[in-house]
Amino acid sequence: MIRRKLALRSRPVLDSWIITVIIAEVADQETIQTDEACRPGDGLTHRLLHAAAEVFAEKGYERAGVAEIARRAGVTTGAIYSRYGGKAELLLEAVDHHVPDSIDNILNGGSAASPPTEVLSSLGDHLLDPLDGGHALFLEAVVAARRDPDLADRLRRRVEDVDRRLGKLADEATTEGLFDPELDEQSVVRLAHAIGFGMLLTRSMGLELPAAENWHEVINRVITGLGAPPAGEAMTSGDPT
């Protein structure tokens, strides 16, 4: 069953994954069957992703080993390979697992009753939340992706998913007359990313943070500035003369 699942996946290191899984399957069949019977609700997924976060944080993506992650989680390597296609998928799943529920809930429409500008403002406020393991893992993924095409592709797809959700908020704000319809949606989304990624790097460097109320005011000023200009004021570009 494991080999059949992996055969459907296309990865540069597919052959090595298959060989490793076959060896683990033969050596640890009983343990793997027990592990595979477990589901996220029983804590196995949490143990795996918690162990993965620890190993990636300590050793970095390139030096982290699946065997060490399995040892810390108390499972076999086969149990990991039966769930994840390799280190790239495991790292990004660990990132998702450590993202605060509040942020994920907002992006997934948990504030659907609120105006889109309020949702964006709330996302901005959360940029000052206490850092957790997911932020460091995300930075590790960004750096490692420069040398790992599989990880880069997976990371790009994750960011593009956030793009779609932010784009939906921008589109709703435009439809409701809160954003200037002349503004390019992709530019608005990239601005949101630039603010989010920039604050993440700022915090990772240990730079001093603004007071929450001051940050909230600046974020709201930026969001308000995306509205249509007052009647009679045309948006200009280039040389005003």
KEROLUM-564873 format. One record per atom (N, C-alpha, C, CB): residue in one letter; z, x, y. Coordinates in steps of 0.1 Angstrom, whole numbers, plus 5000, padded with zeros to 4 digits. Glycine has a CB too. Layout:
N
aZXY;...
***
This chain:
241
m500050084988;m500050005000;m500050095013;m501249915000;i500850205012;i500950295024;i499550355026;i501950395022;r498950405015;r497650465017;r496550375022;r497250525003;r496650245017;r495650145022;r495850115036;r495850015013;k497050115042;k497250095056;k496750205064;k498750075059;l497050325060;l496650445067;l495050455067;l497250565062;a494450415057;a492950425056;a492250345067;a492450385042;l492950245072;l492350165082;l492550225096;l493050025082;r493250335097;r493450405110;r492650525112;r494950435112;s492150545124;s491350665126;s492050765135;s489950625133;r492350885130;r493150985138;r492551115134;r494650975135;p492651215143;p492151345140;p492851415128;p492351435152;v494151375126;v494851445115;v495051345104;v496251495120;l494151255102;l494351145092;l494551205078;l493151055091;d493751305074;d493951365061;d495251415058;d492851465058;s495851495068;s497151555066;s498251445064;s497551645077;w498051335072;w499051225071;w499051165057;w498751115082;i497851145052;i497651085039;i498351175028;i496251055036;i498051305029;i498551395019;i500151385019;i498051535021;t500651395031;t502151395033;t502751265028;t502551415048;v502051155031;v502651025026;v502551015011;v501850905033;i501451065005;i501351054991;i502451134984;i499951104986;i502651254989;i503751344983;i505051274985;i503751474990;a505351214997;a506651144999;a506751024990;a506851105013;e505650954988;e505650834980;e505950864965;e504250764981;v505450974960;v505651004946;v507151054945;v504651114942;a507551134954;a508951194953;a510051104955;a509051314962;d509851004965;d510950914969;d510650774968;d511350954983;q509950734958;q509450594957;q510550494958;q508650574944;e511650514951;e512750414952;e513250404965;e513850444942;t513550514972;t514150514985;t513250444995;t514550654990;i511950484994;i510950425004;i510950275002;i509550485002;q510950224990;q510850084987;q512050014994;q510750044973;t513250074992;t514450024998;t514350015013;t515650104994;d513850135019;d513650135034;d512650035039;d513350285038;e511550025031;e510549935036;e510949785035;e509249955027;a511949755027;a512449625026;a513249585039;a513249605014;c513749695046;c514549675058;c513649625069;c515249795062;r514149555079;r513449505090;r514149545103;r513149355089;p513449535115;p514149575127;p515549515129;p513249545138;g515749395124;g516949325127;g518149395120;g516849185122;d517849475109;d518949535102;d519349675108;d518649555087;g518749715118;g519149835125;g518349965121;g520549865122;l517449955111;l516750065107;l515750115118;l515950035094;t515050025124;t514150065135;t514950135146;t513449945140;h516150075150;h516950135160;h517350275156;h518150055163;r517750295144;r518150435139;r516950525140;r518650425125;l515850485136;l514650575136;l514250615150;l513450505129;l514250515159;l513850545173;l514850615181;l513450415180;h516150595178;h517250665184;h517150815180;h518550605181;a516950835167;a516850975162;a515651045168;a516750975146;a514550965169;a513251025174;a513551065189;a512150925173;a514250985196;a514451015211;a515351135212;a515150895217;e516351155203;e517151275203;e516351395200;e518251255193;v515551395190;v514751515186;v513751545196;v514151495172;f513051445202;f511951475212;f512651535224;f511251345215;a513851485228;a514551535240;a514951675238;a515651435244;e515451705226;e515951845224;e514951945222;e516851835212;k513851915215;k512852005210;k511551995217;k512651995196;g511351885224;g509951865230;g509051805219;g509451995236;y507951745224;y507051685215;y506451775205;y505951615223;e505951895209;e505251985200;e506052045190;e504552095208;r507352065193;r508252135183;r509052035174;r509152225190;a509051905179;a509751805171;a509151785157;a509751665179;g509951765147;g509451745134;g509851615128;g509851855125;v508951555121;v509251425115;v510351435105;v507951365108;a510451545098;a511451565088;a512851565094;a511251695080;e512951625106;e514251635113;e514651495118;e514251725125;i513651415123;i513951285127;i514351195115;i512651215134;a513751215104;a514151135092;a515551175088;a513151165081;r515851305088;r517251345084;r518251285093;r517351505085;r518051285106;r519051225115;r519151075114;r518751265130;a518051015110;a518050865108;a518650825095;a516750805111;g518750925086;g519250895072;g518150825063;g520450815073;v516950855066;v515850795057;v514950905053;v515050685066;t513950875045;t512950965040;t511750975050;t512350925026;t511051085050;t509851095058;t508850985055;t509151235057;g508850945042;g507850835038;g508150705045;g507950815023;a509450685048;a509850555055;a509350555069;a511350545055;i509250675075;i508650685089;i507150665088;i509050825095;y506550745079;y505050735078;y504550595075;y504550835069;s505450515068;s505050385064;s505050285076;s505850325053;r505650325087;r505850245099;r505050295111;r507250225103;y504850425112;y504250485123;y503150585119;y505250565132;g502050585127;g500950665123;g501150815125;g499750625130;g502250855131;g502450995134;g503351015146;g501151075136;k503451135151;k504451165162;k504051095175;k504451315164;a502751085177;a502351015190;a502850875190;a500751025191;e502550795180;e503050655179;e504550655180;e502450585167;l505150745173;l506650735172;l507250765186;l507150845162;l506650865193;l507150895206;l507050775216;l506451015212;l505950715216;l505750605225;l506550475221;l504250565226;e506750455208;e507650355204;e509050385208;e507550335189;a509450505208;a510750545213;a510950525228;a511050695210;v509850545235;v509850525250;v510050375252;v508550565256;d509250285245;d509350145247;d510750095243;d508350075238;h511350155233;h512650115228;h513750145238;h512950185214;h513550245246;h514550285256;h514350235270;h514750435256;v513150155272;v512950095285;v513949985287;v511450045286;p514649985299;p515549875301;p514949735299;p516149885315;d515749645292;d515249515290;d514849435303;d516249435282;s515649465313;s515449395326;s514049415331;s516449435336;i513549545331;i512149575336;i511149515327;i511949725337;d511349525314;d510349475304;d510249325306;d510649515290;n511449255308;n511449115309;n510649065322;n512949065310;i510849145333;i510149115345;i508649125343;i510549205356;l508149235337;l506749255335;l506149155325;l506449395330;n506949105316;n506449015306;n506548865311;n507249025293;g506848845323;g506848715329;g508248645329;g505948625321;g509248725327;g510648665327;g511048595341;g511648765324;s510248635351;s510548575365;s509348495369;s510848695375;a508748415359;a507548345362;a507748235373;a507148275349;a509048185375;a509248085385;a509348145399;a510548015382;s509448275400;s509548345413;s508148375419;s510348475412;p508048375432;p506748425438;p506448565434;p506848415454;p505148595432;p504748735427;p505348845436;p503248745426;t505448815449;t505948925458;t507448955455;t505748885473;e508148845451;e509548865448;e509648945435;e510348735447;v508748915425;v508748995413;v508449145415;v507748935403;l507549175424;l507149305427;l508349375435;l505949315436;s509049295443;s510149355450;s511349385440;s510749255461;s511449305430;s512549325420;s512149445412;s512649205411;l510949465409;l510449585402;l510749715410;l508949585398;g510549705423;g510849815432;g512349845432;g510349785446;d513149745432;d514649765432;d515049835420;d515349625434;h514449805409;h514849865396;h514550015395;h514149795384;l513750065404;l513450205404;l514650295407;l512350235414;l515750225412;l516950305415;l517950275404;l517550255428;d517650205393;d518550185382;d518950325376;d517950095372;p520050325370;p520450455363;p519450495353;p521850435356;l519150625353;l518150675343;l518650665329;l517750815346;d517750635320;d518050625306;d517150715298;d518050485300;g517250725285;g516450815277;g514950785278;g516850805263;g514550655280;g513150625281;g512450695292;g513050475283;h513050725303;h512450795314;h512050935311;h513250785327;a513051005305;a512751145301;a511751155290;a514051205296;l511751055281;l510751055270;l509351025276;l511050945260;f509250945286;f507950915292;f507451035298;f508150805302;l508251115305;l507751235312;l507351335301;l508851295320;e508051345290;e507651425279;e506351385273;e508751425267;a506051255272;a504851205267;a503651245277;a504851055266;v503951235290;v502851265300;v502451415299;v503351235314;v503451505298;v503251645297;v502451675284;v504551725298;a503051625273;a502451655259;a501051595258;a503351595248;a500751485265;a499451425264;a498251515268;a499451295271;r498651605277;r497551705282;r497051785270;r498151785293;r497751805260;r497351885249;r497151815236;r498352005247;d497351685236;d497251605224;d496351485227;d498651555219;p495151485222;p494151375225;p494651235220;p492851405220;d495251235208;d495751115202;d496851055211;d496251135188;l497851135215;l498851095224;l498351045237;l499951205226;a497351125243;a496751085256;a496150945255;a495751195260;d495450925244;d494750795243;d495750685242;d493850795230;r496750705234;r497850595232;r498550575245;r498850635221;l498850685252;l499650665265;l498750595275;l500050805270;r497450635276;r496550565285;r496450415283;r495150625284;r496450375270;r496450235267;r497750165271;r496150215251;r498850235269;r500150175274;r500150155289;r501350265270;v499650245296;v499650235311;v498650135315;v499250375317;e497450125308;e496450015311;e497049875309;e495250035303;d497949865299;d498649735296;d499449695308;d499449745283;v500249795314;v501049775326;v500149745337;v501949895329;d498949805338;d497949785348;d497549635348;d496649865346;r497349575337;r496949435336;r498049345341;r496549405321;r499249375337;r500349295341;r500649305357;r501649325334;l500549425362;l500649435376;l499449375383;l500749585380;g498249385378;g497049325383;g497249175384;g495849365376;k497849115374;k498048975373;k498948925385;k498648925360;l499949005387;l500848975399;l500148985412;l502149075399;a499349085413;a498549105426;a497548985427;a497749235426;d496948945416;d495948835417;d496648705421;d495248815404;e497848685415;e498648565419;e499048565433;e499948555410;a499448685438;a499848695452;a498648665461;a500448835455;t497448715457;t496248685465;t495948535465;t495148765460;t496048475453;t495748335452;t496648245460;t495748295437;e497948295461;e498948215469;e498948245484;e500248235463;g497948335488;g497848365502;g498848465507;g498048245510;l499548535497;l500548635501;l499948775503;l501648645490;f498848805496;f498148935498;f496748905505;f497949005484;d496349005512;d495048995518;d493948995508;d494849115529;p493048895507;p492048885497;p490949005499;p491348755497;e490949065510;e490049175513;e490449305506;e489849205528;l491749315501;l492249435495;l491749445481;l493749435496;d491449565477;d491049595463;d492249585453;d490349725462;e492149505443;e493249485434;e493649615427;e492849385423;q492649695423;q492949825416;q493749915425;q491649885411;s493349915438;s494050005447;s495549955449;s493349995461;v495749825448;v497149775449;v497949815437;v497149625451;v497249805425;v497949845413;v498249995413;v497049815400;r497350075417;r497550225418;r498650265428;r496250295422;l498750185438;l499850205448;l501150185441;l499650115460;a501250075433;a502450045426;a502850155416;a502349905419;h501850205409;h502050315400;h502550435407;h500850345392;a501850465419;a502250585426;a503650585431;a501250605438;i504150465435;i505550455439;i506450475427;i505750315446;g506150405416;g506950415404;g507050555398;g506450315394;f505850615396;f505850745390;f506450855400;f504350795387;g506250835413;g506750925423;g508350915423;g506250895437;m508850795422;m510350785422;m510850845409;m510750645423;l510150835398;l510650885385;l510751045386;l509750845374;l509651105392;l509651245393;l510751295403;l508351295398;t510951215414;t511951245424;t513351245417;t511951145435;r513651155409;r514951145402;r515051245392;r515151005396;s514051275385;s514051385375;s514351515381;s512751395367;m514051535393;m514251665400;m515651665406;m513251685411;g516351555405;g517751555411;g517851535426;g518451675406;l516751495432;l516751475447;l517651355451;l515351465452;e518151365463;e519051255468;e518251125469;e519651295481;l518851015465;l518250885466;l518750805478;l518550805453;p517850715483;p518350635494;p519350525489;p517050565501;a520050465499;a520850355496;a520050245491;a521750315508;a520550165482;a519850055476;a519249955486;a520649975466;e520049925496;e519649825506;e518549885515;e520849785515;n518550015518;n517550075525;n516250085518;n517950215530;w516350115505;w515150125496;w514549985495;w515450175482;h515349885493;h514849745492;h514049705505;h516049645490;e514549745516;e513949705529;e512549775530;e514749745541;v512449905526;v511149975526;v510149915516;v511450125523;i510649885504;i509749825494;i509249685500;i510549795481;n510049605506;n509649475511;n508649495522;n510849395515;r508849595530;r507949625541;r506549655536;r508449735551;v506549735525;v505249775519;v504549655514;v505449885508;i505349565507;i504749445501;i504249355512;i505749375492;t505049335522;t504649255533;t503349305540;t505749235544;g503249435540;g502049495547;g500749475539;g502249645548;l500849425527;l499649395519;l499149255522;l499949405504;g499849175530;g499449045534;g498249055543;g500548965541;a497548935545;a496448935554;a496848955569;a495748795553;p496049025576;p496449055590;p496548925598;p495449155597;p497348925609;p497348805617;p496048755622;p498348825629;a495948635625;a494648575629;a494148655642;a494748425632;g492848685642;g492348755653;g492348905652;g493048715665;e493048955642;e493049105639;e492249135627;e494549155637;a491149205629;a490249235618;a490749365612;a488849245623;m490649385599;m490949505592;m489749605595;m491149485577;t490149725600;t489149825604;t489149935594;t489249865618;s488150015594;s488050135586;s487250235593;s487450105572;g487550365591;g486750475597;g487150485612;g485350445596;d486250525620;d486450555634;d486550415642;d485350635640;p487750385648;p487950265655;p486950245667;p489350245659;t486450355672;t485550345683;t484150305678;t485450475691;
***
